[in-house]
Amino acid sequence: MSDPWDGAGGRATRNRTRQVPGQRESEPDGARPTGGRAAARAASRARGGGRSRRRARPAGRGKRALKFLGIGMSLLVVVIAGAGWWFYEHLNGNINSVALDGRGGSEKADAFGRTPINILVLGSDGRTSAADCKLGGGCAKTGVQSGNGNADVEMVVHIAADRSNATVMSIPRDTMTDVPACTDPLSKASTSGYYGQINSALSYGPACQVATVHQLTGIPIDHFVQLDFSGVVKMSDAVGGVDVCVSDDVYDTYSHLKLSKGSHTLKGEAALQFVRSRHGFGDGSDLGRTVSQHIFLSSMIRKFKSAGTLTDPTAVYDLADAATKALTVDDGLDSVKKLISLAADVNKVPAKRMTFTTMQTAPDPNDSNRVVAGTGAKDLFSTIANDQALTTGSGKKSAAASATAEPTASAVPASRIAVTVGNGTTVPGRAADVATALTDQGVGSATVTHDAASSATTTLTYGTGQKAEAQTVAKVLGLPSSHLKQGTGTGLVLVIGADWPSGTNFPGGDSSPAPADVHAAVSNAHASTADEAKTCAKVSPYKTVDLNGVSMTPSQAYAAARSKPDSDA
């Protein structure tokens, strides 16, 4: 068979007797070296000995290949680094931030130097873009609006100092409270302070909303995160949809949510309709909406934590891009690095130890359509401010879910404790001053006795089985454990000694707020944990919606609107 490369028809005729590249040409006599290894090799060849001649490797070809490979790898590194820098700068450029200027107070580190995180999550009803006008409606006459709008959603997210647990507390938007003096640095909108609906404070800027919640609850809030309508849509799309369940057919003619009984995966506008629906769930008020929002957020958290979301580079990019575009944050969260750090802290908390609650309310005496903080709210505020967990260390159902567990030995609620206080000093009124301080800190009762003997040392004596109560009181007063002793009687007796002549905190002690009553904190707070995947939003049984001028229940409206497609269709 002829070689296709040979002959006139080929591209060229190969030289089969070509010289090996790099082979030395014969040299004139005397030009060769006369000694050394070259002479020895020549002598060996003349004798026919030594190794057979090998084809020499083409000079420079290997080096050129390595050089091209090195250049290629360098270019690849530059491209990847450039893309990474662009990605980082792109995400940073998405973030809109606002300074809080200390309006929310500051967190206190624990004994190990660890600090809790408290974030106020806000959902704005502002129609400040064409997208928000389309999603929220109401812009037909006003057009795209300016300003911050009102806070339709307010949630205090508390992450424990040791990152072992978290509490999310919703504050109904209809809550009446005192709004402090505020000025929005951007819009210049200003108020000297007033008594009004809590969600209206956002009109004077996010810092004013943070200050208002801090003033109501006493909880230090050092961060805020704000989303608008389009932000909810972007976030739900970025995670591939959020799984929810409804207890019955529901059609909220106001938010336009329409779903059949059972489970659904909601994306985009359907997700927004679900979190905005207040007439579809519960009693048709904002209280019912907070519970359905907790179901939605619990599902989203479970999806965030799923391997399929966090290990998929495309999903992570989409999520990061959507999140940074959707959020307005305080200047303490104004970079991708800071947001990633926050996400890592949240991710450390197991879903079974994330407790969702709603602030307890009571009807406003002046307006039956509004509410005020109710019984148990102060205890709920205190658990967050004092970094108390609402779940057990094992994550099993505890006071957060059932409100039946007994307090642990180291955290007896102060409200259950009675103390008798005696003055063992020569300073008049010492017992009364300390007794007042105890009740101000939430101790159930503090009775002054007038027959205490003089004492050089302050002592807190407790009866059998009452050590935990004594520890709670000692913590309130900053009294070291060396001043506690068990007696033969019953009850707690505190005798103020000469070593404590003034003040309501023991000299050199480290007093801290008394533990709150966890039972009261979760009572009527609709507490649930984020691992409860089978919980369905309870559709309202009341006539909370209106269809064609007729009042009806959300389920009746669903049946009457068969021609309207479901939200997830």
C-alpha positions in Angstrom: 0.0 0.0 0.0 1.4 3.4 -1.0 2.0 6.0 1.7 -0.5 8.8 1.2 2.2 11.3 2.0 4.5 10.0 -0.8 4.5 10.8 -4.5 3.4 13.7 -6.6 -0.1 13.6 -5.3 1.0 14.1 -1.7 1.6 17.3 0.3 5.3 16.6 0.4 7.7 13.7 0.2 9.1 12.9 3.6 12.9 12.6 3.9 13.3 9.2 5.4 17.0 9.6 5.7 17.0 12.9 7.5 19.7 13.8 9.9 18.9 13.4 13.6 18.3 16.9 15.0 21.2 18.1 17.1 23.6 15.5 15.7 27.2 16.9 15.5 28.7 17.2 12.0 32.1 15.7 11.3 34.8 18.1 12.3 38.2 18.7 10.9 41.1 16.8 12.3 42.2 18.4 15.6 38.9 20.0 16.2 37.6 17.3 18.5 38.6 17.3 22.1 41.6 15.1 22.8 40.6 14.1 26.3 37.9 13.7 28.9 34.5 12.0 28.4 34.2 13.1 24.7 37.5 11.2 23.8 36.4 8.2 25.8 33.0 8.1 23.9 34.8 8.4 20.6 37.2 5.6 21.5 34.3 3.4 22.5 32.4 4.0 19.2 35.6 3.1 17.3 35.8 -0.2 19.1 32.1 -0.9 18.5 31.4 -0.9 22.2 29.1 1.1 24.4 25.3 1.7 24.0 23.5 1.9 20.7 23.0 5.3 19.4 19.6 6.9 20.5 17.5 9.4 18.7 18.0 12.7 20.4 14.9 14.5 21.6 14.0 17.5 19.4 15.7 20.5 21.0 13.5 23.0 22.6 10.1 21.3 21.8 9.5 20.1 25.4 10.5 23.5 26.8 8.2 25.3 24.4 5.3 23.0 25.4 6.0 23.7 29.1 6.2 27.4 28.4 2.9 27.5 26.6 1.3 25.4 29.4 2.7 27.9 32.0 1.4 30.8 30.0 -2.0 29.2 29.7 -2.2 28.4 33.4 -1.2 31.9 34.2 -3.9 33.3 32.0 -6.5 30.9 33.6 -5.5 32.1 37.1 -5.8 35.7 36.0 -9.2 35.1 34.4 -10.5 33.2 37.5 -9.1 35.8 39.9 -10.6 38.5 37.7 -14.0 36.8 37.6 -13.8 36.3 41.4 -13.0 39.9 42.0 -15.7 41.0 39.6 -18.2 38.7 41.3 -17.2 40.1 44.8 -17.4 43.7 43.6 -20.6 43.0 41.8 -22.3 41.7 44.9 -20.9 44.5 47.1 -22.2 47.0 44.6 -25.7 45.5 44.9 -25.9 46.2 48.6 -27.7 49.3 49.9 -26.8 50.2 53.5 -28.0 52.7 56.1 -26.3 53.8 59.4 -28.1 53.0 62.7 -26.0 55.4 64.8 -26.5 53.4 67.9 -30.3 53.9 68.0 -30.8 50.2 68.9 -28.4 49.9 71.8 -25.6 47.4 72.0 -25.2 43.7 72.9 -23.4 42.6 76.0 -20.8 39.8 75.8 -21.2 36.7 77.9 -18.6 35.4 80.4 -16.6 33.9 77.5 -16.5 37.1 75.5 -19.1 35.9 73.0 -21.8 38.3 71.8 -25.4 37.5 70.8 -26.7 38.9 67.5 -30.1 40.7 67.3 -31.4 41.6 63.9 -34.6 43.4 63.0 -36.0 42.0 59.8 -38.3 44.4 58.0 -40.7 43.9 55.1 -41.6 47.2 53.6 -44.9 47.9 51.8 -43.3 50.8 49.9 -44.0 51.0 46.2 -40.7 52.6 45.4 -40.1 51.0 42.0 -42.2 50.0 39.0 -41.7 46.3 40.0 -43.1 47.0 43.5 -46.1 48.9 42.0 -46.9 46.0 39.8 -46.6 43.5 42.7 -48.2 45.5 45.4 -50.7 47.5 43.4 -52.1 50.9 44.6 -49.9 53.0 42.3 -52.7 53.8 39.7 -53.1 57.3 41.1 -49.8 58.0 42.9 -47.4 56.3 40.5 -44.0 55.1 41.9 -43.7 56.4 45.4 -40.8 57.8 47.4 -39.8 57.2 51.0 -39.6 54.0 53.0 -43.3 53.1 53.3 -44.5 51.2 56.4 -43.1 48.0 58.0 -45.6 45.3 57.0 -43.4 42.7 58.6 -41.3 43.1 61.7 -39.3 40.2 63.2 -36.6 40.3 65.8 -34.1 37.6 65.0 -31.9 36.6 68.0 -28.9 34.3 67.6 -27.5 33.1 70.9 -23.9 34.1 71.9 -22.8 30.5 71.7 -24.7 30.0 68.4 -26.5 27.0 69.9 -30.1 28.4 69.5 -32.1 31.2 68.0 -35.4 32.9 68.6 -37.5 34.8 66.0 -40.2 37.1 67.4 -42.8 38.7 65.1 -44.3 42.0 66.2 -47.8 42.5 64.7 -47.8 45.7 62.5 -51.0 46.8 64.3 -49.2 47.2 67.6 -49.6 50.7 69.2 -46.6 52.1 70.9 -44.5 55.2 71.5 -42.4 56.3 68.5 -39.3 58.3 69.6 -38.1 61.5 68.0 -36.5 60.7 64.6 -35.1 62.2 61.4 -34.5 60.2 58.3 -31.0 61.3 57.0 -32.0 60.5 53.4 -35.6 61.8 53.1 -35.2 64.4 55.9 -38.7 63.3 57.1 -38.8 64.2 60.8 -40.9 63.7 63.9 -40.7 64.9 67.5 -42.2 61.6 68.7 -45.8 60.3 69.0 -48.0 57.5 70.1 -49.0 55.4 67.1 -48.9 52.2 65.1 -45.4 50.7 65.3 -45.0 50.0 61.6 -45.3 53.7 60.8 -41.9 54.4 62.3 -40.3 53.2 59.1 -41.5 56.4 57.4 -38.7 58.1 59.3 -36.1 55.7 58.2 -34.9 52.2 59.3 -33.0 53.6 62.2 -36.2 55.0 63.6 -37.9 51.6 63.2 -35.0 50.0 65.1 -35.2 52.6 67.8 -38.9 52.1 68.2 -38.7 48.4 68.6 -35.8 48.7 71.0 -37.8 51.2 73.1 -40.8 48.8 73.2 -38.9 45.6 74.0 -35.7 46.6 75.7 -33.9 44.3 73.3 -30.6 45.6 72.0 -30.8 45.6 68.2 -27.5 46.2 66.4 -28.5 45.2 62.8 -31.5 45.4 60.5 -32.3 43.8 57.1 -35.1 45.2 55.0 -36.8 43.6 51.9 -39.5 45.0 49.6 -42.0 43.2 47.5 -39.7 42.4 44.7 -37.1 41.2 47.2 -39.4 38.4 48.4 -39.9 37.3 44.8 -36.2 37.3 44.1 -35.3 35.3 47.2 -38.0 32.7 46.7 -37.0 32.2 43.1 -33.3 32.0 44.0 -33.9 28.9 46.3 -36.0 27.2 43.6 -39.3 27.8 45.4 -40.5 27.4 49.0 -42.6 24.5 50.2 -45.7 25.3 52.2 -48.9 23.6 53.2 -52.4 25.0 53.8 -55.1 23.3 55.9 -57.9 23.9 53.4 -58.7 25.6 50.1 -57.9 29.3 50.4 -58.5 32.4 48.3 -57.5 35.7 49.8 -59.2 38.2 47.5 -56.9 41.0 48.9 -53.4 39.4 48.5 -54.8 37.3 45.6 -53.4 34.1 47.1 -55.3 31.1 45.8 -54.3 27.6 46.7 -56.0 24.2 47.1 -55.7 22.2 50.3 -52.4 20.5 50.8 -48.7 21.1 49.9 -47.4 23.5 47.3 -44.0 24.9 46.1 -44.3 28.7 45.8 -42.1 30.9 43.6 -42.2 34.5 42.6 -45.4 36.3 43.0 -47.1 33.3 44.6 -44.6 33.4 47.4 -45.2 37.1 47.9 -49.0 36.5 48.0 -48.5 33.9 50.7 -46.4 36.0 53.1 -48.7 39.0 52.5 -52.0 37.2 53.1 -53.6 38.4 56.4 -57.2 37.6 55.5 -56.6 34.0 54.5 -55.2 32.6 57.7 -56.0 32.6 61.4 -58.6 35.1 62.5 -58.0 37.2 59.4 -55.8 39.8 61.2 -52.1 40.4 61.2 -51.7 37.8 64.0 -52.7 35.0 61.6 -50.3 36.3 59.0 -47.3 36.1 61.4 -47.9 32.4 61.9 -48.0 31.6 58.2 -44.9 33.7 57.7 -43.1 31.6 60.3 -44.1 28.5 58.3 -42.7 30.1 55.1 -39.4 31.1 56.8 -39.0 27.8 58.5 -39.3 26.1 55.1 -36.9 28.5 53.5 -34.3 27.9 56.3 -34.6 24.2 55.8 -33.9 24.7 52.1 -30.9 27.0 52.8 -29.5 24.2 54.9 -30.1 21.5 52.4 -27.0 20.2 50.6 -28.6 20.7 47.2 -28.8 24.4 47.8 -25.5 25.2 49.5 -23.3 22.9 47.4 -24.6 24.0 44.0 -22.4 26.8 42.7 -25.1 28.1 40.4 -27.7 28.1 43.2 -25.2 29.8 45.6 -24.5 32.5 43.0 -28.2 33.1 42.2 -29.0 33.2 45.9 -26.1 35.6 46.7 -27.0 37.9 43.7 -30.7 37.9 44.6 -30.0 38.5 48.3 -27.7 41.4 47.8 -30.0 43.0 45.3 -33.1 42.5 47.5 -31.7 43.8 50.8 -31.2 47.1 52.5 -29.0 46.6 55.6 -27.2 48.6 58.3 -23.6 49.6 57.8 -22.5 46.7 60.0 -23.7 44.3 57.3 -22.6 46.3 54.2 -20.3 43.9 52.5 -20.4 40.4 51.1 -17.9 39.3 53.7 -20.1 40.5 56.6 -23.2 38.9 55.1 -21.3 35.6 54.6 -20.2 35.7 58.3 -23.8 36.3 59.4 -25.0 33.5 57.2 -22.4 31.2 58.7 -23.6 32.1 62.3 -27.2 31.4 61.4 -26.2 28.1 59.7 -24.6 26.9 63.0 -28.0 26.8 64.7 -29.8 23.5 64.2 -33.3 23.9 62.8 -34.8 22.1 65.8 -33.4 24.9 68.0 -34.8 27.8 66.0 -37.9 29.0 67.8 -40.5 31.1 66.0 -42.8 33.2 68.2 -45.3 36.1 68.0 -45.4 38.8 70.6 -48.4 38.4 72.9 -51.0 41.1 72.4 -54.1 42.5 74.0 -56.8 44.8 72.4 -55.9 48.5 72.5 -58.3 50.1 75.0 -58.8 53.1 72.6 -59.2 51.1 69.3 -60.5 47.6 69.0 -58.8 47.3 65.6 -55.4 47.8 67.1 -53.4 45.9 69.8 -50.8 46.6 72.5 -48.2 44.3 74.1 -50.1 41.8 76.2 -49.5 39.4 79.1 -46.3 37.4 78.6 -44.8 39.9 76.1 -42.4 41.3 78.8 -41.2 37.7 79.6 -40.6 37.0 75.9 -38.7 40.3 75.5 -36.6 39.3 78.5 -35.7 35.9 77.2 -34.2 37.5 74.1 -32.5 40.4 75.9 -31.0 37.9 78.4 -30.0 35.4 75.8 -32.2 32.6 77.2 -32.9 29.6 75.0 -36.5 28.6 74.4 -35.5 25.0 73.5 -33.6 22.4 75.5 -30.0 21.5 74.7 -31.0 18.2 73.1 -33.4 20.1 70.7 -36.3 18.0 71.8 -39.7 19.6 72.3 -39.5 21.8 75.3 -41.0 24.9 76.7 -40.8 26.5 73.3 -43.3 24.0 71.8 -45.3 22.7 74.7 -44.8 25.2 77.6 -44.8 22.2 80.0 -41.2 21.7 80.8 -40.0 22.7 84.2 -37.2 25.3 84.4 -33.7 24.0 84.9 -32.0 24.2 88.3 -29.9 27.1 87.1 -32.7 29.2 85.7 -35.7 29.5 88.1 -37.9 32.4 86.9 -37.5 35.3 89.3 -41.2 35.9 89.2 -41.7 32.7 91.2 -39.4 33.7 94.0 -40.1 35.4 97.4 -37.3 36.9 99.5 -37.2 38.3 103.0 -34.6 41.1 103.3 -33.0 42.2 106.6 -30.7 45.1 107.4 -27.6 44.0 109.2 -25.9 47.3 108.8 -26.1 50.6 110.7 -27.3 52.4 107.6 -31.0 53.2 107.7 -33.2 52.0 104.8 -30.7 49.5 103.3 -33.2 46.5 103.4 -35.9 48.6 101.7 -33.6 49.8 99.0 -32.4 46.3 98.1 -35.9 44.9 98.3 -37.2 47.5 95.9 -34.3 46.7 93.5 -35.2 43.0 93.6 -38.8 43.6 92.7 -37.8 46.0 90.0 -35.7 43.1 88.5 -38.8 40.9 88.4 -38.5 39.0 91.7 -41.9 38.0 92.8 -41.8 39.6 96.2 -39.3 41.0 98.6 -40.5 41.6 102.2 -38.5 43.7 104.6 -37.9 42.3 108.1 -37.1 44.6 111.1 -35.5 42.1 113.4 -32.2 41.3 111.6 -29.1 41.1 113.8 -26.1 43.1 112.8 -23.7 41.3 110.5 -20.3 42.0 109.1 -21.0 39.8 106.0 -23.9 39.7 103.6 -25.5 36.3 103.5 -28.3 34.7 101.5 -29.8 31.7 103.3 -32.0 29.2 101.5 -34.1 26.2 102.6 -34.0 22.6 101.5 -34.5 22.3 97.7 -34.3 26.1 97.2 -30.7 26.4 96.0 -31.7 27.2 92.4 -33.9 30.1 93.7 -31.1 31.4 95.8 -28.8 31.3 92.7 -31.3 33.3 90.7 -31.5 36.0 93.4 -27.7 36.1 93.8 -27.3 36.6 90.0 -29.7 39.6 90.1 -27.7 41.2 92.9 -24.2 40.2 91.7 -23.7 38.3 95.0 -20.9 35.7 94.8 -21.8 32.1 95.5 -19.6 32.2 98.6 -22.3 34.3 100.3 -24.9 31.6 99.9 -25.6 29.0 102.6 -28.2 26.4 103.3 -30.3 26.8 106.4 -32.6 24.6 108.4 -35.7 26.6 107.7 -37.7 27.3 104.6 -37.7 30.3 102.2 -34.9 32.7 101.2 -33.5 35.2 103.7 -31.1 37.9 102.6 -29.2 39.8 105.3 -27.4 42.9 104.2 -24.0 43.1 106.0 -21.5 45.8 106.7 -19.6 44.7 103.5 -22.5 46.2 101.5 -23.2 49.7 102.9 -24.7 51.2 99.7 -26.0 50.5 96.2 -28.2 47.8 95.0 -25.4 45.7 93.3 -23.0 43.9 95.6 -19.6 45.6 95.5 -17.4 44.0 92.9 -20.1 41.6 91.9 -21.3 40.9 88.4 -25.1 41.3 88.5 -27.3 40.5 85.5 -31.0 40.5 84.8 -33.0 37.7 86.4 -33.9 34.8 84.2 -37.3 35.3 82.6 -40.2 32.9 83.0 -40.0 30.7 79.9 -43.5 29.4 80.5 -44.9 32.9 80.3 -42.6 33.8 77.4 -44.1 31.2 75.1 -47.7 31.2 76.4 -50.0 32.4 73.6 -46.9 33.2 71.5 -47.7 30.5 68.8 -44.3 29.0 69.4 -42.9 26.5 66.8 -39.5 25.3 65.7 -38.0 25.4 62.2 -37.8 21.6 61.9 -41.6 21.2 61.9 -41.9 20.4 58.2 -45.5 19.1 58.3 -47.1 22.1 59.8 -49.9 23.6 57.6 -51.1 27.2 57.7 -54.5 27.3 59.2 -57.0 28.8 56.8 -59.4 31.2 58.4 -62.9 29.8 59.2 -64.3 33.3 59.3 -65.8 35.5 56.6 -62.7 37.6 56.2 -62.8 38.1 52.4 -65.1 39.7 49.9 -65.9 38.4 46.4 -68.2 40.3 44.1 -69.6 42.3 47.1 -70.3 39.2 49.2 -68.5 38.4 52.4 -67.4 34.8 52.7 -64.7 32.6 54.1 -61.5 32.1 52.1 -62.5 28.5 51.4 -66.0 29.6 50.1 -64.2 32.2 47.9 -62.0 29.5 46.5 -65.0 27.4 45.5 -66.8 30.5 44.0 -63.7 31.5 41.9 -63.2 28.2 40.0 -62.3 30.1 36.8 -59.4 31.9 38.5 -56.1 29.9 38.2 -54.4 28.9 41.4 -51.3 30.9 42.5 -49.0 28.0 41.7 -50.6 27.0 38.5 
